[in-house]
Amino acid sequence: MGRRRFGRTRAVVHSTQLFPVSVKGVVIRDGRVLLLRNERDEWELPGGKLELGEAPQRCLAREIAEEVGWTVAVGPVLDAWHYHIRDGVDVLILTYGCHTSSGAPPVVSSEHREVGLFTAGEVADLRMPDGYKKSIAAWRPRGGSPPDHGGDPPSGGGFATMI
């Protein structure tokens, strides 16, 4: 009997790039959108990184409360997009429309340099990723304000009241 030769099998290795998910909210009060200036001197929507096992809506409501002191009702998903910040730093951005009944001024946390409320015209001229501008534009035509429920945040109809 002859010898059988078996060829070597090469393992195919696929490189997987992992990156965090950041959940952001478009909050419009009195016709102005809430924005925060970060350490890169860019304006951004409030929100933060999603923790393992955490619901995106709960994450967003918690982050907004921590960053500006507002309670929000988290509404529909507006957009999802990949943001390449710099080499080796990428993030998936998931944006939601949000409502607040807070009349208090937003308070800036230690995570940001500045907080502000901006009109649509002002947003166009701000230094910020285009993805955020698209999300803001997507929420404005929907009204950016909750349906009338006697002043209380909605409890149904696709909105989750958090925090």
Protein Blocks (a to p, Z undefined) as FASTA:
>chain_A
ZZdddddddddddddddddddddddddeehiacddddfkopacdedddddehiafklmmm
mmmmmmnopacdddddfbdcdddfbghiacdddddddddfbfbdcdddfkbmbdcdddfk
lmmmpccdfklmmmmmmmmmnoopacdeehpacfeehiaceZZ
